[in-house]
Amino acid sequence: MDRLRQYLNKVKPNFEKGGRLHLLKSFFDGMETFLYVPNETSQAGANVHDPIDSKRIMSIVVLALVPAMLFGMYNVGYQNFLAAGTLADAGFWEIFFFGFFAVLPKIIVSYVVGLGIEFAWAQWKGEEIQEGYLVSGILIPLIVPIGCPLWMLALACAFSVIFCKEIFGGTGMNIFNPAIAARMFLFFAYPSKMTGDTVWVAQDTIFGLGNTLPDTFTAATPLGQIGQGIAPDASICDMICGFIPGSIGETSVIAIAIGAIILLWTGIASWRTMLSVFVGGAIMAIIFQSTGQSSMVWWHHFILGGFAFGAVFMATDPVTSCRTECGKYIYGFLIGAMAVIIRVMNAGYPEGMMLAIFFGNMIAPTIDHFIVERNISKRMKRGGKK
């Protein structure tokens, strides 16, 4: 590491003003601060929310997403071999690498498009490269079906970076979670591909792995089957473990729980937001079940679709969620409740979680505003002021 530090110090003057590579200064700064904590200090007043810088936060979130990503890769291969009727003859690594080579292009496209726009934007504005897309770049591929075309994914990534982050001022200033915005863009622009009631499994061999499936083959998700009034054909064990059709990273509750433990143990995610999402969803699901409006057992909402994934990785986004402690409870509760309401009341859209988080992002600043105003009012009353 000392040699790498020495090498960076040696080439750094080339990227400074007047250097022959000064046009790439933003790119160099981004790589340097990703590898090392900056040694520069603020020359004016600064507001510090946390001793950990944003790059380290993003790195921990990416680490927490790895279990869901790896299992998602395996499940893609698993669903393919299961549909082809050759699962019994396939080995673990054959199944995994089939899914790996199916998912990898989506991750590459997401990062190439998203980071490419961020680098170009930073260079154009003469600013530092922002690190927010480190997480969005892996989140977006994990919340889409495996059959989502690469060109469609590229459009969604470009839309989320340009219109939901950069025009608001970049990372930390965006109102909506970029990954949620990408999902919403795909849902409204290409609803036949993103309705949530079916998921397309891989349809061809990849590097000699797998069996070719019919072009029209689709597999309904258990949540989609329930939305159509059909009893799901998956067992509870399969639902919890994740051996069911679904978006790439959303199927395994166990893998998501491992990520949740990492986020909570490191203090990156708020347990208040995470817990209140499940509480809000549980209360609303129990109400619907007790009144006969839904035949779905209340806790099934947690193990199907993107509920758990959204509660752990999306609702807890520190930028777009509430920042006041009391507001986090309200914010999470409303997201959980809205997700179940959308699932039960709108048969044409059985998922609901991503749309609920989108609405939650929209009202989070309002929640914080009223919480802050209430606290100010209480303090003024205690001080004898009106």
C-alpha positions as CSV (number, residue, x, y, z in Angstrom):
1,M,0.0,0.0,0.0
2,D,2.9,2.3,0.7
3,R,4.1,1.8,-2.9
4,L,0.7,2.6,-4.2
5,R,0.6,5.8,-2.1
6,Q,4.0,6.8,-3.4
7,Y,2.9,6.2,-7.0
8,L,-0.2,8.3,-6.6
9,N,1.8,11.1,-5.0
10,K,4.2,10.9,-8.0
11,V,1.6,11.2,-10.7
12,K,-0.7,13.6,-8.9
13,P,1.0,16.8,-10.3
14,N,0.0,15.7,-13.8
15,F,-3.7,16.0,-12.8
16,E,-3.4,19.3,-11.1
17,K,-4.1,22.7,-12.8
18,G,-1.5,23.1,-15.5
19,G,-0.6,19.4,-15.7
20,R,-0.8,17.5,-19.0
21,L,-3.7,15.4,-17.6
22,H,-5.6,18.2,-15.8
23,L,-8.8,17.5,-17.7
24,L,-9.0,14.2,-15.8
25,K,-8.5,15.7,-12.3
26,S,-12.0,14.7,-11.2
27,F,-11.3,11.1,-12.2
28,F,-8.0,11.0,-10.3
29,D,-9.6,12.6,-7.2
30,G,-12.3,10.0,-7.3
31,M,-9.9,7.1,-7.5
32,E,-7.6,8.5,-4.8
33,T,-10.3,9.2,-2.3
34,F,-11.8,5.8,-2.9
35,L,-8.5,4.1,-2.0
36,Y,-7.4,6.5,0.8
37,V,-9.1,8.7,3.4
38,P,-8.4,12.4,2.3
39,N,-5.8,14.2,4.5
40,E,-7.2,17.6,3.8
41,T,-9.0,19.6,6.5
42,S,-11.8,22.1,6.2
43,Q,-10.7,25.7,6.1
44,A,-14.1,27.1,7.2
45,G,-17.0,26.0,9.5
46,A,-18.2,22.5,8.8
47,N,-21.3,20.4,9.9
48,V,-20.3,16.9,10.7
49,H,-23.1,14.3,10.9
50,D,-20.9,11.2,11.2
51,P,-17.1,10.5,11.6
52,I,-17.3,8.0,8.6
53,D,-17.1,9.5,5.2
54,S,-19.7,8.7,2.5
55,K,-17.3,6.5,0.5
56,R,-16.8,4.2,3.5
57,I,-20.6,4.1,4.1
58,M,-21.2,3.2,0.4
59,S,-18.5,0.5,0.6
60,I,-20.2,-1.1,3.7
61,V,-23.6,-1.0,1.9
62,V,-22.1,-2.7,-1.1
63,L,-20.6,-5.4,1.2
64,A,-24.0,-5.9,2.8
65,L,-25.6,-6.4,-0.7
66,V,-23.1,-9.2,-1.6
67,P,-25.0,-12.1,0.0
68,A,-28.2,-11.1,-1.8
69,M,-26.4,-10.6,-5.1
70,L,-24.6,-14.0,-4.9
71,F,-27.7,-15.9,-4.0
72,G,-29.6,-14.1,-6.7
73,M,-27.0,-15.3,-9.2
74,Y,-27.5,-18.9,-8.0
75,N,-31.2,-18.6,-8.1
76,V,-31.2,-17.4,-11.7
77,G,-29.4,-20.6,-12.7
78,Y,-31.6,-22.7,-10.4
79,Q,-34.8,-21.4,-12.0
80,N,-33.4,-22.0,-15.4
81,F,-32.4,-25.6,-14.8
82,L,-35.6,-26.2,-12.9
83,A,-37.7,-24.9,-15.8
84,A,-35.7,-26.9,-18.3
85,G,-36.2,-30.1,-16.2
86,T,-32.4,-30.7,-15.8
87,L,-32.0,-29.5,-12.2
88,A,-31.2,-33.0,-10.9
89,D,-28.3,-33.3,-13.4
90,A,-26.8,-29.9,-12.7
91,G,-24.0,-29.3,-10.1
92,F,-23.7,-26.4,-7.7
93,W,-21.1,-24.5,-9.7
94,E,-22.8,-25.2,-13.0
95,I,-26.0,-23.6,-11.6
96,F,-24.1,-20.7,-10.0
97,F,-22.0,-19.8,-13.1
98,F,-25.0,-19.9,-15.3
99,G,-26.6,-17.2,-13.1
100,F,-23.3,-15.4,-12.7
101,F,-22.8,-14.9,-16.4
102,A,-26.5,-13.9,-16.8
103,V,-26.4,-11.3,-14.1
104,L,-22.8,-9.9,-14.6
105,P,-23.7,-8.0,-17.9
106,K,-26.4,-6.1,-16.0
107,I,-24.0,-5.1,-13.3
108,I,-21.4,-4.0,-15.8
109,V,-24.0,-2.0,-17.9
110,S,-25.3,-0.3,-14.7
111,Y,-21.9,0.8,-13.6
112,V,-20.6,1.8,-17.0
113,V,-23.6,3.9,-17.8
114,G,-24.1,5.4,-14.3
115,L,-20.5,6.1,-13.5
116,G,-19.8,7.2,-17.0
117,I,-22.4,9.9,-16.7
118,E,-21.2,10.9,-13.2
119,F,-17.6,11.2,-14.4
120,A,-18.6,13.2,-17.4
121,W,-20.9,15.5,-15.3
122,A,-18.1,16.1,-12.7
123,Q,-15.6,16.9,-15.4
124,W,-18.0,19.2,-17.1
125,K,-18.8,21.0,-13.8
126,G,-15.2,20.9,-12.6
127,E,-16.3,19.2,-9.4
128,E,-15.2,16.1,-7.5
129,I,-16.7,12.8,-8.5
130,Q,-19.5,11.8,-6.2
131,E,-19.6,8.3,-4.8
132,G,-23.4,7.8,-4.4
133,Y,-23.6,5.5,-7.5
134,L,-21.4,2.9,-5.9
135,V,-24.5,1.6,-4.2
136,S,-27.1,2.5,-6.9
137,G,-25.0,0.7,-9.5
138,I,-25.5,-2.6,-7.8
139,L,-29.0,-1.9,-6.4
140,I,-30.5,-1.3,-9.8
141,P,-29.6,-4.7,-11.4
142,L,-30.8,-6.5,-8.2
143,I,-34.3,-5.1,-8.3
144,V,-35.1,-5.9,-12.0
145,P,-36.1,-9.3,-13.5
146,I,-33.4,-11.3,-15.1
147,G,-35.1,-10.9,-18.5
148,C,-34.8,-7.1,-18.4
149,P,-33.0,-6.1,-21.7
150,L,-29.6,-4.4,-21.3
151,W,-30.6,-1.4,-23.4
152,M,-33.7,-0.9,-21.2
153,L,-31.5,-1.1,-18.0
154,A,-29.1,1.4,-19.5
155,L,-31.9,3.9,-20.2
156,A,-33.2,3.5,-16.6
157,C,-29.7,4.1,-15.2
158,A,-29.2,7.2,-17.3
159,F,-32.6,8.5,-16.3
160,S,-32.0,8.0,-12.6
161,V,-28.6,9.6,-12.6
162,I,-29.5,12.6,-14.7
163,F,-33.0,13.5,-13.7
164,C,-33.2,12.1,-10.1
165,K,-29.7,13.1,-8.8
166,E,-27.5,15.4,-10.8
167,I,-30.1,18.0,-11.6
168,F,-30.8,18.3,-7.8
169,G,-27.1,18.9,-7.1
170,G,-25.7,15.4,-6.9
171,T,-25.3,12.9,-4.0
172,G,-26.8,14.1,-0.8
173,M,-29.2,16.5,-2.5
174,N,-31.4,14.1,-4.4
175,I,-35.1,13.8,-3.3
176,F,-35.7,10.3,-4.6
177,N,-33.6,7.2,-4.3
178,P,-31.9,6.7,-7.7
179,A,-32.5,3.0,-7.7
180,I,-36.2,3.5,-6.9
181,A,-36.4,6.1,-9.7
182,A,-34.9,3.6,-12.1
183,R,-37.4,1.0,-11.1
184,M,-40.3,3.4,-11.5
185,F,-39.0,4.5,-14.9
186,L,-39.0,0.9,-16.1
187,F,-42.4,0.2,-14.6
188,F,-44.2,3.2,-16.2
189,A,-42.2,3.2,-19.5
190,Y,-42.2,-0.6,-20.1
191,P,-45.0,-2.0,-17.9
192,S,-45.2,-5.3,-19.7
193,K,-41.7,-6.1,-18.6
194,M,-42.0,-4.8,-15.0
195,T,-45.5,-5.6,-13.8
196,G,-44.2,-7.8,-11.0
197,D,-46.6,-10.7,-11.7
198,T,-44.2,-12.6,-13.9
199,V,-40.4,-13.0,-14.2
200,W,-38.5,-14.2,-17.2
201,V,-35.9,-16.8,-16.5
202,A,-32.9,-17.2,-18.8
203,Q,-33.9,-18.6,-22.2
204,D,-30.6,-19.8,-23.7
205,T,-27.3,-21.3,-22.9
206,I,-24.5,-19.2,-21.5
207,F,-21.0,-20.2,-22.4
208,G,-22.2,-23.8,-22.9
209,L,-24.1,-23.9,-19.5
210,G,-27.8,-24.6,-19.2
211,N,-30.5,-25.8,-21.6
212,T,-32.2,-23.7,-24.2
213,L,-35.8,-22.9,-23.2
214,P,-38.8,-21.9,-25.4
215,D,-38.8,-18.2,-26.2
216,T,-42.2,-17.8,-24.6
217,F,-41.4,-19.4,-21.3
218,T,-42.3,-17.3,-18.2
219,A,-42.5,-18.2,-14.6
220,A,-45.0,-16.5,-12.3
221,T,-43.8,-15.3,-8.9
222,P,-45.7,-16.5,-5.8
223,L,-46.7,-13.0,-5.1
224,G,-48.1,-12.7,-8.7
225,Q,-50.0,-15.9,-8.2
226,I,-51.6,-14.6,-5.0
227,G,-52.5,-11.4,-6.8
228,Q,-54.3,-13.5,-9.4
229,G,-56.2,-15.4,-6.8
230,I,-54.0,-18.5,-7.3
231,A,-52.5,-20.5,-4.4
232,P,-48.7,-20.2,-4.8
233,D,-46.9,-23.5,-5.7
234,A,-43.8,-22.7,-3.6
235,S,-43.3,-23.9,0.0
236,I,-42.7,-21.6,2.9
237,C,-39.1,-22.9,3.1
238,D,-38.5,-22.0,-0.6
239,M,-39.9,-18.6,0.0
240,I,-37.7,-17.9,3.0
241,C,-34.5,-19.4,1.4
242,G,-35.3,-17.7,-2.0
243,F,-35.7,-20.6,-4.4
244,I,-38.6,-18.8,-6.2
245,P,-38.9,-16.7,-9.3
246,G,-38.5,-13.0,-8.7
247,S,-36.2,-10.0,-9.2
248,I,-32.5,-10.9,-9.0
249,G,-31.7,-9.8,-5.4
250,E,-35.1,-9.9,-3.7
251,T,-35.9,-13.5,-3.3
252,S,-33.8,-14.7,-0.3
253,V,-34.9,-13.5,3.1
254,I,-31.9,-15.1,4.7
255,A,-29.4,-13.3,2.4
256,I,-31.2,-10.0,3.0
257,A,-31.2,-10.7,6.8
258,I,-27.4,-11.1,6.6
259,G,-27.1,-7.7,4.9
260,A,-29.4,-6.2,7.5
261,I,-27.2,-7.5,10.3
262,I,-24.1,-5.9,8.7
263,L,-25.9,-2.6,8.2
264,L,-27.2,-2.5,11.8
265,W,-24.0,-3.7,13.4
266,T,-22.0,-1.0,11.6
267,G,-24.6,1.6,12.4
268,I,-25.0,2.5,8.7
269,A,-28.8,1.8,8.6
270,S,-31.4,3.0,11.1
271,W,-33.1,0.2,13.1
272,R,-36.0,2.6,13.7
273,T,-36.8,2.9,10.0
274,M,-36.2,-0.8,9.3
275,L,-38.3,-2.0,12.3
276,S,-41.2,0.4,11.6
277,V,-41.5,-0.7,8.0
278,F,-42.2,-4.2,9.2
279,V,-44.5,-3.0,12.0
280,G,-46.5,-0.9,9.5
281,G,-46.7,-3.7,7.0
282,A,-47.8,-6.2,9.7
283,I,-50.5,-4.0,11.2
284,M,-52.0,-3.2,7.8
285,A,-51.8,-6.9,6.6
286,I,-53.5,-8.1,9.8
287,I,-56.3,-5.5,9.3
288,F,-56.9,-6.7,5.7
289,Q,-56.7,-10.4,6.8
290,S,-59.1,-10.0,9.7
291,T,-61.7,-8.1,7.6
292,G,-61.6,-10.7,4.9
293,Q,-60.2,-8.4,2.2
294,S,-57.1,-10.5,1.8
295,S,-56.6,-14.3,2.2
296,M,-52.9,-13.8,2.5
297,V,-51.3,-14.6,5.9
298,W,-49.9,-11.3,7.2
299,W,-46.3,-12.5,7.6
300,H,-46.2,-13.8,4.0
301,H,-45.9,-10.2,2.9
302,F,-42.4,-10.2,4.5
303,I,-41.0,-13.2,2.6
304,L,-42.5,-12.5,-0.8
305,G,-41.6,-9.8,-3.4
306,G,-39.4,-7.0,-2.5
307,F,-40.7,-6.1,0.9
308,A,-37.7,-7.3,2.9
309,F,-35.2,-6.0,0.4
310,G,-36.9,-2.6,0.3
311,A,-37.1,-2.4,4.1
312,V,-33.4,-3.2,4.6
313,F,-31.6,-1.5,1.7
314,M,-34.0,1.1,0.2
315,A,-36.1,2.6,2.9
316,T,-33.0,3.1,5.1
317,D,-31.2,5.3,2.5
318,P,-29.8,8.1,4.7
319,V,-30.3,10.7,2.0
320,T,-33.9,10.2,1.0
321,S,-35.4,9.0,4.3
322,C,-36.2,11.0,7.3
323,R,-33.4,12.2,9.5
324,T,-35.2,13.0,12.7
325,E,-35.5,10.1,15.1
326,C,-39.2,10.4,15.6
327,G,-39.7,11.0,11.8
328,K,-37.9,7.6,11.1
329,Y,-40.7,5.8,12.9
330,I,-43.4,7.6,11.0
331,Y,-41.6,7.3,7.7
332,G,-41.0,3.5,8.0
333,F,-44.5,2.8,9.3
334,L,-46.1,4.6,6.3
335,I,-43.9,2.8,3.8
336,G,-44.8,-0.6,5.3
337,A,-48.5,0.2,5.4
338,M,-48.6,1.7,1.9
339,A,-46.8,-1.4,0.5
340,V,-49.5,-3.7,1.8
341,I,-52.3,-1.4,0.7
342,I,-51.0,-1.3,-2.8
343,R,-50.5,-5.1,-2.9
344,V,-54.0,-5.9,-1.6
345,M,-56.1,-3.1,-3.2
346,N,-54.4,-3.0,-6.7
347,A,-54.6,-6.5,-8.3
348,G,-52.8,-5.2,-11.3
349,Y,-49.7,-4.3,-9.3
350,P,-49.0,-7.1,-6.7
351,E,-45.6,-5.8,-5.7
352,G,-46.1,-2.4,-4.1
353,M,-42.9,-2.0,-2.1
354,M,-40.9,0.1,-4.5
355,L,-43.9,2.4,-5.2
356,A,-44.4,2.8,-1.4
357,I,-40.8,3.8,-0.9
358,F,-41.1,6.3,-3.8
359,F,-44.0,7.9,-2.1
360,G,-42.1,7.8,1.2
361,N,-39.2,9.7,-0.3
362,M,-41.7,12.3,-1.5
363,I,-43.1,13.0,2.0
364,A,-39.9,12.5,4.1
365,P,-38.9,16.2,4.1
366,T,-42.5,17.2,5.2
367,I,-42.4,14.7,8.1
368,D,-39.0,16.1,9.2
369,H,-40.3,19.7,8.9
370,F,-43.2,19.1,11.2
371,I,-41.1,17.1,13.7
372,V,-38.6,20.0,13.9
373,E,-41.3,22.6,14.2
374,R,-42.9,20.6,17.0
375,N,-39.6,20.4,18.8
376,I,-39.0,24.1,18.4
377,S,-42.5,24.9,19.7
378,K,-42.0,22.7,22.8
379,R,-38.6,24.3,23.6
380,M,-40.1,27.8,23.3
381,K,-42.9,26.9,25.7
382,R,-40.4,25.5,28.2
383,G,-38.5,28.7,28.0
384,G,-41.6,30.8,28.6
385,K,-41.9,32.1,25.1
386,K,-45.0,32.0,22.9
